[in-house]
């Protein structure tokens, strides 16, 4: 697998870099019904909060497909994980309301956090059937999903699984968003992404308030469970910039290698 390195220069990479510099403005009006796929509760807000808010302000339908419950962000026993799943589900709903989607169209797969790359074929078949049902029932035209080279295994597994479903049930447009980008991106990924951005200067405050609804991921969620994930400051700074960035996938199979 070829990688794009910061200190490696050749004609192809120079061309890709030039293409990245010419990122296109996302035309939300032209997207049609949108589905944002979130591996965990909060990924849709971090990666596409500006997009969701813009869709809501324009009266455009947007569906969030939540893959896992996010119940592994803070370690504990089974009872704690079940409670945490409920907490994070409420936070996700509150965040979507803060973005202007009220009532939210949230479809939850309720899969265990951290397990998406080890599902059996039977479970995958069921999930693919559900994804297909959602796309068809809502007439989804544009799908936003995690980048296939994201550093988190659940994000990569989500991208591959959704791409398998989209091969059989294609939509007009597929875009990727990054949460945990790798230091070096695989060439087959970069070569199959056309950069896009959304000007969200007027929505930064809205997105910030939505992120703040994910309280369990911003501080201590429970005095008895103080160890666990906390959103890094650098991630928050990156996701609260004036632009939200995506990659429009050109060749789904080549991009995902699914």
Residue pairs with C-beta under 8 A, 6 or more apart in sequence:
1 186
1 187
1 188
2 186
2 187
2 188
3 184
3 185
3 186
3 187
4 13
4 16
4 184
4 185
4 186
4 187
4 190
5 184
6 184
12 187
12 191
13 187
16 190
16 191
19 194
19 195
20 195
22 195
23 195
23 196
23 197
23 245
24 194
24 195
24 196
24 197
25 196
25 197
25 198
25 199
26 51
26 196
26 197
26 198
26 246
28 51
28 54
28 55
28 58
28 60
28 198
29 58
29 60
31 55
31 60
31 141
31 142
31 173
32 60
32 139
32 140
32 141
32 142
32 172
33 60
33 61
33 62
33 63
33 138
33 139
33 140
33 141
33 142
34 51
34 55
34 60
34 61
34 62
34 63
34 140
34 141
34 142
34 143
34 144
35 62
35 63
35 64
35 65
35 134
35 135
35 138
35 140
35 142
35 143
35 144
36 44
36 47
36 48
36 51
36 52
36 62
36 63
36 64
36 65
36 143
36 144
36 145
37 44
37 64
37 65
37 67
37 143
37 144
37 145
37 146
37 158
37 162
38 44
38 47
38 64
38 65
38 66
38 67
38 92
39 67
39 68
39 116
39 146
39 152
39 154
39 155
39 157
39 158
40 66
40 67
40 68
40 70
40 73
40 88
40 113
40 154
41 66
41 68
41 69
41 70
41 88
41 89
41 91
41 92
41 214
42 70
42 88
42 91
42 92
42 95
42 211
42 214
42 217
42 231
43 146
43 155
43 179
44 52
44 64
44 66
44 92
44 96
45 52
45 92
45 95
45 96
45 99
45 207
45 210
45 211
45 213
45 214
46 179
46 211
46 235
46 239
47 144
47 146
47 177
47 178
47 179
47 239
47 244
48 144
48 177
48 244
48 246
49 95
49 99
49 203
49 206
49 207
49 210
49 211
49 239
49 244
50 198
50 200
50 203
50 204
50 207
50 244
51 62
51 144
51 198
51 244
51 246
52 62
52 64
52 96
52 99
52 100
52 101
53 99
53 100
53 200
53 203
53 206
53 207
53 210
54 60
54 198
54 200
54 203
55 61
55 62
55 101
56 62
56 99
56 100
56 101
56 102
57 100
61 105
61 138
62 101
62 105
63 105
63 106
63 107
63 134
63 138
63 140
64 92
64 96
64 101
64 104
64 105
64 106
64 107
65 107
65 109
65 131
65 134
66 92
66 106
66 107
66 108
66 109
67 109
67 111
67 116
67 154
67 158
68 109
68 110
68 111
68 112
68 113
68 114
68 115
68 116
68 154
69 84
69 85
69 88
69 89
69 108
69 110
69 111
69 112
69 113
70 84
70 85
70 88
70 113
71 81
71 82
71 84
71 85
71 88
71 112
71 113
72 81
72 112
72 113
72 114
73 84
73 88
73 113
73 216
73 217
73 228
73 229
74 80
74 84
74 216
74 221
74 222
74 225
74 227
74 228
74 229
75 225
75 227
75 228
76 84
76 225
80 222
80 225
84 216
84 221
84 225
85 110
87 216
87 221
88 214
88 216
89 108
91 213
91 214
91 215
91 216
91 217
92 106
92 214
93 104
93 106
94 213
95 210
95 211
95 213
95 214
96 102
96 104
96 106
96 210
97 103
97 104
98 206
98 209
98 210
98 213
99 206
99 207
99 210
100 206
105 138
107 130
107 134
109 127
109 130
111 119
111 123
111 127
113 154
114 153
114 154
115 154
116 153
116 154
116 157
116 158
116 161
117 153
117 154
117 156
117 157
119 127
119 157
124 161
127 161
128 161
128 164
128 165
131 161
131 162
131 165
132 165
132 168
132 169
134 140
135 143
135 165
135 169
135 171
136 169
140 171
141 171
141 172
141 173
142 171
142 172
142 173
142 174
142 175
143 162
143 166
143 171
143 173
143 174
143 175
144 174
144 175
144 176
144 177
144 246
145 158
145 159
145 162
145 163
145 174
145 175
145 176
145 177
146 152
146 155
146 156
146 158
146 159
146 176
146 177
146 178
146 179
147 155
147 159
147 176
147 177
147 178
147 181
147 189
147 247
148 156
148 159
148 160
148 163
148 176
148 189
148 255
148 256
148 257
149 156
149 181
149 182
149 185
149 186
149 189
150 156
150 159
150 178
150 179
150 180
150 181
150 182
151 180
151 181
151 182
152 179
152 180
155 179
155 180
159 176
159 256
160 256
160 257
160 258
163 174
163 252
163 253
163 255
163 256
163 258
164 258
166 174
166 252
167 252
167 253
167 258
170 252
173 248
174 248
174 249
174 252
175 196
175 246
175 247
175 248
175 249
176 193
176 246
176 247
176 249
176 255
177 244
177 245
177 246
177 247
178 245
179 235
188 254
188 255
188 257
189 255
191 254
192 249
192 250
192 251
192 254
192 255
193 247
193 248
193 249
193 250
193 255
194 247
194 248
194 250
195 245
195 246
195 247
195 248
196 245
196 246
196 247
196 248
197 243
197 244
197 245
197 246
198 243
198 244
198 245
198 246
199 242
199 243
200 207
200 242
200 243
200 244
201 242
204 240
204 241
204 242
207 239
207 240
208 240
211 218
211 231
211 236
211 239
211 240
212 218
214 231
215 221
217 229
217 230
217 231
218 230
218 231
219 230
220 226
221 228
249 255
249 256
